[in-house]
Amino acid sequence: MSSTKKLPIIATNIRKHRTEKGISQDKLSKLANVSFNTITKIEAGDTPNPTIDTVKKIAEALEMNIDSLMKE
């Protein structure tokens, strides 16, 4: 089995913006008021289509708009 699965763009963007801001997954989960497990699953690509409510909370925690997390 190949370990090079292509991550959904939202997973890539959340990880990119989170690390640029120096925020851990744990800290993001607290800032966004979503579970740590949710953050890790989204970033790992295990939840390729998170709910709009979750995406909105993450975007607000990262101080960005939802569109920025969805764009390639």
N, C-alpha and C positions, 0 to 999 in steps of 0.2 A: 504494500500500500504506500502511495506517495505521501510525503509529509509536506508537500508544497501546494496546499490548497489555496486558491485565490480567496482572499478575504473580501467581504462586502465593503464597498466604499465607505459606508458609515463606520465600520470597525476601524478601518485605516485612519479615517479623519479624526475620530475620537481619540485614538491612541496618539496620533501626531500632535494634536492641539493640547492634549493633556500633558504630554512630555515636554512640549515647548514651554508650557507654563510651570513646569517643575512640580506637577501635582501627581501624587501616587493614586493608584486605583482606589485604595481605601479612602483617601481624602476626597476624591471625586464622588465616591458613593455617599459620603456624608454631606458634601456640599449640595449634591443633587437630590438628596433624600430618597435614594434608591438603594437596593441591597448591593453589597460588595459582589455577591454572586452574579447579579444582573450585569454589572460593569464588566466583570471578567468574561462572562459568556458572550456579551456583545463584541468585545475586543477580540476574542478568540474566533469569532465567526460562528459560534454555536447558536446565536440568536440573530440571524441575518435580517430579520424584520421586526425590530422592537416597536412597541406601541408608540404612537405619536406623543402621548403624555410623558413617557420615559425619555424620548428624544428631546422634548421641550425642556424637561428638567436638567438634562445633561448639558444642553446648549446654554441654558441660563447660568449653570454652575461654571461653565467655561467662558462666560461673558461673550457669547457669540449668538448669531441667529441660526435657526434650524437649517436654512438653505445652505449655509456654509458647511454643515456636517453631511449634507446629502450630495454635494457637488463633487465631481471628479476633478 
